[in-house]
Amino acid sequence: MSDLVISTSQLTRRFGATTAVDHLDLNVHRGEIYGLLGHNGAGKTTTVRLLNGVLRPDEGTIRVLGLDPVHQADAIRQRTGVLTETPSLEDRLTATENLELYADLYSVPIPAVQARIHSMLTTFDLLDARHGRVGNFSKGMKQRLALARALLHDPELLFLDEPTSGLDPVSARSVNATITRLVREEGRTVVLCTHDLADAQQLCDRVSILRHGQVVASGSQEQLIAHLGLRRRLTLEVARGEARRANTLIQTHFGTARAVQGDRIELEQVRREDIPRLLALLHEESIDVFAVIPHLPTLEDVYFRLHDGRTPAVTA
Ligand SMILES: Nc1ncnc2c1ncn2[C@@H]1O[C@H](COP(=O)(O)OP(=O)(O)OP(=O)(O)O)[C@@H](O)[C@H]1O
Protein backbone atom coordinates (compact mmCIF):
# COMPACT_ATOMS: atom_id res chain seq x y z
CA MET A 1 0.00 0.00 0.00
CA SER A 2 1.27 3.47 -0.86
CA ASP A 3 2.26 5.60 2.10
CA LEU A 4 1.28 8.75 0.22
CA VAL A 5 -1.13 10.75 2.34
CA ILE A 6 -1.34 13.73 0.03
CA SER A 7 -0.60 13.99 -3.65
CA THR A 8 -1.42 16.78 -6.02
CA SER A 9 -0.74 17.07 -9.70
CA GLN A 10 -0.68 20.41 -11.48
CA LEU A 11 -2.94 21.88 -8.81
CA THR A 12 -4.01 25.40 -9.74
CA ARG A 13 -6.30 27.97 -8.16
CA ARG A 14 -6.88 31.52 -9.32
CA PHE A 15 -8.58 34.48 -7.70
CA GLY A 16 -9.35 36.88 -10.54
CA ALA A 17 -6.04 37.85 -12.08
CA THR A 18 -4.02 36.29 -9.22
CA THR A 19 -2.84 32.71 -9.57
CA ALA A 20 -2.58 31.80 -5.89
CA VAL A 21 -1.53 28.19 -6.54
CA ASP A 22 0.16 27.54 -9.85
CA HIS A 23 0.53 23.95 -11.16
CA LEU A 24 1.60 22.55 -7.82
CA ASP A 25 2.89 18.98 -7.53
CA LEU A 26 3.06 17.87 -3.91
CA ASN A 27 3.66 14.48 -2.30
CA VAL A 28 3.40 14.05 1.45
CA HIS A 29 4.12 10.68 3.06
CA ARG A 30 2.53 9.15 6.13
CA GLY A 31 4.36 9.98 9.35
CA GLU A 32 6.26 13.02 8.20
CA ILE A 33 6.20 16.68 9.09
CA TYR A 34 5.98 18.48 5.78
CA GLY A 35 6.70 22.21 5.71
CA LEU A 36 5.06 24.66 3.34
CA LEU A 37 7.24 27.75 3.36
CA GLY A 38 7.13 31.03 1.49
CA HIS A 39 6.62 34.77 1.79
CA ASN A 40 3.25 36.32 2.58
CA GLY A 41 0.90 35.59 -0.29
CA ALA A 42 3.01 32.70 -1.65
CA GLY A 43 -0.03 30.38 -1.66
CA LYS A 44 0.40 28.28 1.49
CA THR A 45 -3.04 28.87 3.00
CA THR A 46 -4.76 28.48 -0.36
CA THR A 47 -2.98 25.14 -0.81
CA VAL A 48 -4.23 23.91 2.57
CA ARG A 49 -7.75 25.10 1.80
CA LEU A 50 -7.67 23.18 -1.48
CA LEU A 51 -6.36 20.07 0.28
CA ASN A 52 -9.15 20.01 2.82
CA GLY A 53 -11.88 20.81 0.34
CA VAL A 54 -12.72 24.34 1.47
CA LEU A 55 -11.78 25.63 -2.00
CA ARG A 56 -12.19 23.99 -5.39
CA PRO A 57 -9.27 23.87 -7.80
CA ASP A 58 -9.42 25.43 -11.26
CA GLU A 59 -7.07 22.78 -12.63
CA GLY A 60 -5.25 19.68 -11.50
CA THR A 61 -5.97 16.74 -9.27
CA ILE A 62 -5.75 16.13 -5.51
CA ARG A 63 -5.80 12.99 -3.38
CA VAL A 64 -5.89 13.28 0.39
CA LEU A 65 -5.98 10.01 2.34
CA GLY A 66 -6.99 8.38 -0.93
CA LEU A 67 -10.00 10.69 -1.26
CA ASP A 68 -10.86 13.56 -3.58
CA PRO A 69 -11.51 16.81 -1.67
CA VAL A 70 -13.74 18.11 -4.44
CA HIS A 71 -16.31 15.36 -3.93
CA GLN A 72 -15.41 13.89 -0.53
CA ALA A 73 -14.59 16.92 1.61
CA ASP A 74 -16.76 15.75 4.53
CA ALA A 75 -15.06 12.36 4.66
CA ILE A 76 -11.66 14.09 4.58
CA ARG A 77 -12.63 16.50 7.35
CA GLN A 78 -13.55 13.60 9.63
CA ARG A 79 -9.99 12.31 9.32
CA THR A 80 -8.08 15.60 9.33
CA GLY A 81 -7.53 18.35 11.86
CA VAL A 82 -6.98 21.96 10.92
CA LEU A 83 -5.43 24.76 12.90
CA THR A 84 -5.98 27.97 10.98
CA GLU A 85 -3.79 31.03 11.38
CA THR A 86 -6.48 32.78 13.43
CA PRO A 87 -8.55 30.01 15.02
CA SER A 88 -12.06 31.11 15.90
CA LEU A 89 -12.95 30.00 19.39
CA GLU A 90 -16.14 30.91 21.21
CA ASP A 91 -14.92 33.56 23.68
CA ARG A 92 -18.10 33.47 25.78
CA LEU A 93 -17.86 29.72 26.36
CA THR A 94 -15.48 27.80 28.62
CA ALA A 95 -12.68 25.62 27.31
CA THR A 96 -14.73 22.49 27.93
CA GLU A 97 -17.80 23.96 26.24
CA ASN A 98 -15.73 24.91 23.20
CA LEU A 99 -14.53 21.34 22.90
CA GLU A 100 -18.03 19.92 23.44
CA LEU A 101 -19.33 22.07 20.62
CA TYR A 102 -16.65 20.81 18.31
CA ALA A 103 -17.06 17.17 19.38
CA ASP A 104 -20.67 17.46 18.29
CA LEU A 105 -19.75 19.04 14.94
CA TYR A 106 -17.21 16.33 14.27
CA SER A 107 -19.44 13.48 15.41
CA VAL A 108 -17.16 12.20 18.17
CA PRO A 109 -19.17 9.26 19.59
CA ILE A 110 -21.15 10.57 22.59
CA PRO A 111 -19.90 7.98 25.14
CA ALA A 112 -16.31 8.92 24.23
CA VAL A 113 -16.70 12.71 24.31
CA GLN A 114 -15.93 13.48 27.97
CA ALA A 115 -12.95 11.13 28.15
CA ARG A 116 -11.57 12.57 24.94
CA ILE A 117 -12.01 16.16 26.16
CA HIS A 118 -10.35 15.30 29.46
CA SER A 119 -7.43 13.71 27.63
CA MET A 120 -6.96 16.73 25.34
CA LEU A 121 -7.21 19.23 28.21
CA THR A 122 -4.57 17.22 30.07
CA THR A 123 -2.28 16.96 27.05
CA PHE A 124 -2.44 20.68 26.45
CA ASP A 125 -2.11 21.63 30.10
CA LEU A 126 -5.54 23.21 30.28
CA LEU A 127 -7.25 21.01 32.83
CA ASP A 128 -7.15 23.62 35.60
CA ALA A 129 -8.53 26.23 33.19
CA ARG A 130 -11.29 24.02 31.81
CA HIS A 131 -14.12 26.03 33.40
CA GLY A 132 -12.58 29.41 32.53
CA ARG A 133 -14.09 31.56 29.82
CA VAL A 134 -11.94 31.47 26.72
CA GLY A 135 -12.25 35.25 26.28
CA ASN A 136 -10.06 35.59 29.39
CA PHE A 137 -7.38 33.18 28.13
CA SER A 138 -3.89 34.28 27.10
CA LYS A 139 -2.85 33.88 23.46
CA GLY A 140 -0.81 30.78 24.36
CA MET A 141 -3.77 29.16 26.13
CA LYS A 142 -6.03 29.90 23.18
CA GLN A 143 -3.52 28.40 20.79
CA ARG A 144 -3.24 25.26 22.91
CA LEU A 145 -7.02 25.01 23.07
CA ALA A 146 -7.22 25.39 19.29
CA LEU A 147 -4.70 22.57 18.92
CA ALA A 148 -6.68 20.43 21.38
CA ARG A 149 -9.76 21.11 19.30
CA ALA A 150 -8.00 20.20 16.05
CA LEU A 151 -7.05 16.85 17.62
CA LEU A 152 -10.30 16.10 19.40
CA HIS A 153 -11.63 13.69 16.78
CA ASP A 154 -8.27 11.88 16.64
CA PRO A 155 -7.35 12.85 13.06
CA GLU A 156 -4.53 11.07 11.28
CA LEU A 157 -3.54 14.14 9.25
CA LEU A 158 -3.10 17.66 10.62
CA PHE A 159 -2.84 20.97 8.80
CA LEU A 160 -1.19 23.55 11.04
CA ASP A 161 -1.01 27.14 9.84
CA GLU A 162 1.55 29.15 11.85
CA PRO A 163 0.97 27.20 15.09
CA THR A 164 3.53 29.20 17.10
CA SER A 165 2.82 32.65 15.70
CA GLY A 166 2.57 35.22 18.49
CA LEU A 167 3.50 32.76 21.23
CA ASP A 168 6.14 33.40 23.87
CA PRO A 169 9.25 31.16 23.64
CA VAL A 170 8.06 28.77 26.36
CA SER A 171 4.62 28.26 24.78
CA ALA A 172 6.17 27.96 21.31
CA ARG A 173 8.57 25.29 22.51
CA SER A 174 5.73 23.37 24.12
CA VAL A 175 3.64 23.50 20.92
CA ASN A 176 6.63 22.35 18.86
CA ALA A 177 7.27 19.48 21.27
CA THR A 178 3.62 18.48 20.91
CA ILE A 179 3.82 18.51 17.11
CA THR A 180 6.91 16.33 17.23
CA ARG A 181 5.22 13.86 19.58
CA LEU A 182 2.07 13.69 17.46
CA VAL A 183 4.16 12.56 14.53
CA ARG A 184 7.06 10.60 16.01
CA GLU A 185 5.14 8.77 18.73
CA GLU A 186 1.59 8.69 17.44
CA GLY A 187 2.31 8.22 13.74
CA ARG A 188 0.25 11.15 12.51
CA THR A 189 1.17 13.29 9.53
CA VAL A 190 1.53 17.06 9.76
CA VAL A 191 1.50 19.72 7.07
CA LEU A 192 3.01 22.81 8.64
CA CYS A 193 2.74 26.30 7.13
CA THR A 194 5.24 28.61 8.74
CA HIS A 195 7.34 31.72 8.32
CA ASP A 196 9.57 30.63 11.15
CA LEU A 197 12.54 29.06 9.41
CA ALA A 198 14.16 27.98 12.68
CA ASP A 199 10.97 26.09 13.59
CA ALA A 200 10.84 24.57 10.12
CA GLN A 201 14.48 23.53 10.32
CA GLN A 202 13.91 21.89 13.67
CA LEU A 203 10.62 20.18 12.86
CA CYS A 204 10.26 19.38 9.17
CA ASP A 205 11.36 16.19 7.45
CA ARG A 206 10.79 17.73 4.04
CA VAL A 207 9.68 21.13 2.80
CA SER A 208 8.33 22.86 -0.26
CA ILE A 209 9.20 26.50 -0.69
CA LEU A 210 6.54 28.40 -2.62
CA ARG A 211 6.84 31.64 -4.55
CA HIS A 212 3.87 33.15 -6.35
CA GLY A 213 2.07 29.82 -6.02
CA GLN A 214 4.87 27.81 -7.61
CA VAL A 215 7.27 25.41 -5.95
CA VAL A 216 10.79 26.81 -6.10
CA ALA A 217 12.25 23.95 -4.05
CA SER A 218 11.16 20.75 -2.47
CA GLY A 219 12.99 18.03 -0.61
CA SER A 220 14.72 17.40 2.68
CA GLN A 221 16.90 20.17 4.05
CA GLU A 222 20.04 18.12 3.45
CA GLN A 223 19.02 17.52 -0.16
CA LEU A 224 18.32 21.19 -0.77
CA ILE A 225 21.60 22.29 0.82
CA ALA A 226 23.49 19.76 -1.31
CA HIS A 227 21.62 20.68 -4.51
CA LEU A 228 22.35 24.35 -4.07
CA GLY A 229 26.00 23.64 -3.27
CA LEU A 230 25.80 25.63 -0.04
CA ARG A 231 28.90 25.42 2.10
CA ARG A 232 29.66 26.37 5.66
CA ARG A 233 30.58 29.86 6.77
CA LEU A 234 33.44 30.26 9.20
CA THR A 235 34.16 32.92 11.79
CA LEU A 236 37.82 33.27 12.76
CA GLU A 237 38.95 35.31 15.72
CA VAL A 238 42.62 36.27 15.45
CA ALA A 239 45.13 38.19 17.57
CA ARG A 240 44.35 41.86 18.04
CA GLY A 241 45.39 43.99 15.09
CA GLU A 242 46.06 40.96 12.86
CA ALA A 243 42.69 40.61 11.17
CA ARG A 244 43.55 42.59 8.04
CA ARG A 245 46.85 40.79 7.46
CA ALA A 246 45.17 37.41 8.03
CA ASN A 247 42.42 38.40 5.71
CA THR A 248 44.78 39.36 2.90
CA LEU A 249 46.59 36.02 3.29
CA ILE A 250 43.37 34.05 3.16
CA GLN A 251 42.16 36.01 0.17
CA THR A 252 45.42 35.39 -1.70
CA HIS A 253 45.53 31.65 -0.98
CA PHE A 254 41.87 30.69 -0.92
CA GLY A 255 40.01 33.49 -2.67
CA THR A 256 37.16 33.10 -0.20
CA ALA A 257 34.69 35.99 0.09
CA ARG A 258 35.17 37.57 3.50
CA ALA A 259 34.39 40.50 5.80
CA VAL A 260 36.42 41.85 8.70
CA GLN A 261 34.87 43.08 11.92
CA GLY A 262 37.35 44.03 14.63
CA ASP A 263 39.42 40.92 15.30
CA ARG A 264 36.96 38.66 13.52
CA ILE A 265 36.98 37.49 9.93
CA GLU A 266 33.79 36.10 8.43
CA LEU A 267 34.47 33.66 5.60
CA GLU A 268 31.76 32.57 3.18
CA GLN A 269 31.43 29.23 1.38
CA VAL A 270 34.31 27.44 3.07
CA ARG A 271 35.09 23.87 2.03
CA ARG A 272 35.65 21.54 4.95
CA GLU A 273 38.96 20.28 3.55
CA ASP A 274 40.33 23.85 3.35
CA ILE A 275 40.04 24.49 7.09
CA PRO A 276 43.26 22.70 8.23
CA ARG A 277 45.27 24.35 5.43
CA LEU A 278 43.85 27.72 6.29
CA LEU A 279 44.80 27.34 9.96
CA ALA A 280 48.27 26.06 9.02
CA LEU A 281 48.80 29.13 6.84
CA LEU A 282 47.98 31.50 9.69
CA HIS A 283 50.19 29.52 12.05
CA GLU A 284 53.14 29.74 9.62
CA GLU A 285 52.66 33.50 9.51
CA SER A 286 52.62 33.61 13.35
CA ILE A 287 49.04 34.82 13.49
CA ASP A 288 47.39 33.40 16.60
CA VAL A 289 43.86 32.09 16.11
CA PHE A 290 41.66 32.21 19.21
CA ALA A 291 38.41 30.89 17.80
CA VAL A 292 37.23 28.94 14.77
CA ILE A 293 33.44 28.96 14.67
CA PRO A 294 31.74 27.00 11.86
CA HIS A 295 28.20 27.83 10.76
CA LEU A 296 26.66 24.98 8.82
CA PRO A 297 24.22 25.90 6.05
CA THR A 298 20.67 26.15 7.31
CA LEU A 299 17.21 26.15 5.86
CA GLU A 300 17.38 29.93 6.16
CA ASP A 301 20.39 29.96 3.80
CA VAL A 302 18.40 27.76 1.36
CA TYR A 303 15.38 30.02 1.64
CA PHE A 304 17.25 33.24 0.95
CA ARG A 305 19.26 31.73 -1.87
CA LEU A 306 16.03 30.65 -3.58
CA HIS A 307 14.32 33.96 -3.07
CA ASP A 308 16.97 35.91 -4.93
CA GLY A 309 14.84 35.11 -8.01
CA ARG A 310 17.90 33.98 -10.03
CA THR A 311 18.31 30.45 -8.72
CA PRO A 312 16.35 27.89 -10.75
CA ALA A 313 13.79 25.64 -9.02
CA VAL A 314 15.21 22.70 -7.09
CA THR A 315 13.33 19.45 -6.71
CA ALA A 316 15.25 16.84 -4.79
N1 LIG B 1 -10.34 34.51 -1.05
C1 LIG B 1 -9.44 35.17 -1.78
N2 LIG B 1 -9.81 36.11 -2.67
C2 LIG B 1 -8.90 36.77 -3.42
N3 LIG B 1 -7.58 36.55 -3.36
C3 LIG B 1 -7.13 35.64 -2.50
C4 LIG B 1 -8.03 34.90 -1.65
N4 LIG B 1 -7.31 34.04 -0.89
C5 LIG B 1 -6.01 34.24 -1.25
N5 LIG B 1 -5.91 35.20 -2.19
C6 LIG B 1 -4.66 35.66 -2.83
O1 LIG B 1 -3.93 34.52 -3.22
C7 LIG B 1 -2.54 34.69 -2.97
C8 LIG B 1 -2.04 33.59 -2.04
O2 LIG B 1 -2.60 33.80 -0.74
P1 LIG B 1 -2.40 32.79 0.48
O3 LIG B 1 -3.22 33.31 1.61
O4 LIG B 1 -2.61 31.41 0.01
O5 LIG B 1 -0.84 33.01 0.80
P2 LIG B 1 -0.01 32.56 2.07
O6 LIG B 1 1.25 31.98 1.54
O7 LIG B 1 -0.83 31.68 2.95
O8 LIG B 1 0.25 33.94 2.78
P3 LIG B 1 0.47 34.28 4.36
O9 LIG B 1 1.84 33.79 4.68
O10 LIG B 1 0.40 35.78 4.37
O11 LIG B 1 -0.61 33.61 5.14
C9 LIG B 1 -2.38 36.09 -2.40
O12 LIG B 1 -2.06 36.95 -3.48
C10 LIG B 1 -3.76 36.41 -1.86
O13 LIG B 1 -4.01 37.79 -1.88
The ligand as an SDF file (V2000), in Angstrom:
LIG
                    3D

 31 33  0  0  0  0  0  0  0  0999 V2000
  -10.3370   34.5090   -1.0520 N   0  0  0  0  0  0  0  0  0  0  0  0
   -9.4380   35.1710   -1.7820 C   0  0  0  0  0  0  0  0  0  0  0  0
   -9.8080   36.1100   -2.6690 N   0  0  0  0  0  0  0  0  0  0  0  0
   -8.9020   36.7700   -3.4250 C   0  0  0  0  0  0  0  0  0  0  0  0
   -7.5770   36.5550   -3.3630 N   0  0  0  0  0  0  0  0  0  0  0  0
   -7.1320   35.6410   -2.5040 C   0  0  0  0  0  0  0  0  0  0  0  0
   -8.0340   34.9010   -1.6520 C   0  0  0  0  0  0  0  0  0  0  0  0
   -7.3050   34.0410   -0.8940 N   0  0  0  0  0  0  0  0  0  0  0  0
   -6.0100   34.2400   -1.2480 C   0  0  0  0  0  0  0  0  0  0  0  0
   -5.9130   35.1970   -2.1930 N   0  0  0  0  0  0  0  0  0  0  0  0
   -4.6630   35.6570   -2.8310 C   0  0  0  0  0  0  0  0  0  0  0  0
   -3.9330   34.5210   -3.2180 O   0  0  0  0  0  0  0  0  0  0  0  0
   -2.5400   34.6870   -2.9660 C   0  0  0  0  0  0  0  0  0  0  0  0
   -2.0430   33.5880   -2.0370 C   0  0  0  0  0  0  0  0  0  0  0  0
   -2.5970   33.7970   -0.7370 O   0  0  0  0  0  0  0  0  0  0  0  0
   -2.3970   32.7950    0.4840 P   0  0  0  0  0  0  0  0  0  0  0  0
   -3.2250   33.3090    1.6060 O   0  0  0  0  0  0  0  0  0  0  0  0
   -2.6140   31.4120    0.0130 O   0  0  0  0  0  0  0  0  0  0  0  0
   -0.8450   33.0060    0.7970 O   0  0  0  0  0  0  0  0  0  0  0  0
   -0.0100   32.5580    2.0660 P   0  0  0  0  0  0  0  0  0  0  0  0
    1.2520   31.9840    1.5360 O   0  0  0  0  0  0  0  0  0  0  0  0
   -0.8300   31.6820    2.9460 O   0  0  0  0  0  0  0  0  0  0  0  0
    0.2540   33.9440    2.7820 O   0  0  0  0  0  0  0  0  0  0  0  0
    0.4730   34.2790    4.3620 P   0  0  0  0  0  0  0  0  0  0  0  0
    1.8390   33.7890    4.6790 O   0  0  0  0  0  0  0  0  0  0  0  0
    0.3960   35.7780    4.3730 O   0  0  0  0  0  0  0  0  0  0  0  0
   -0.6130   33.6140    5.1400 O   0  0  0  0  0  0  0  0  0  0  0  0
   -2.3820   36.0890   -2.4050 C   0  0  0  0  0  0  0  0  0  0  0  0
   -2.0580   36.9520   -3.4800 O   0  0  0  0  0  0  0  0  0  0  0  0
   -3.7620   36.4100   -1.8570 C   0  0  0  0  0  0  0  0  0  0  0  0
   -4.0060   37.7870   -1.8780 O   0  0  0  0  0  0  0  0  0  0  0  0
  1  2  1  0
  2  3  1  0
  2  7  2  0
  3  4  2  0
  4  5  1  0
  5  6  2  0
  6  7  1  0
  6 10  1  0
  7  8  1  0
  8  9  2  0
  9 10  1  0
 10 11  1  0
 11 12  1  0
 11 30  1  0
 12 13  1  0
 13 14  1  0
 13 28  1  0
 14 15  1  0
 15 16  1  0
 16 17  2  0
 16 18  1  0
 16 19  1  0
 19 20  1  0
 20 21  2  0
 20 22  1  0
 20 23  1  0
 23 24  1  0
 24 25  2  0
 24 26  1  0
 24 27  1  0
 28 29  1  0
 28 30  1  0
 30 31  1  0
M  END
$$$$
